[in-house]
Amino acid sequence: MTMGSIQSTKAAIGYKAAGQRPTCRNCKYGAEVFADRVPPYDKLGWECGRYGFATTVQAICDQHQPRQEVAHG
């Protein structure tokens, strides 16, 4: 299979790599939560800013809204 046909096939089936799938990581409401402690123990995890509960980076719900990309340049 050539590179062009692989890209065409991926586009046709709506292929998404793991980092592109809709998860808390790329939701506008998902946020990393940090504690006020000395590293490396400062990271707590993820939180849903819309509903206010702890979550995981790979979690997903029906209310997912993509985070807006900031244009650079």
Secondary structure, 3 states (H helix, E strand, C coil): CCHHHHHHHHHHHCCCCHHHCCCHHHECCEEEEECCCCCCCCEEEEEECCCCEEECCCCCCCCCCECCCCCCC
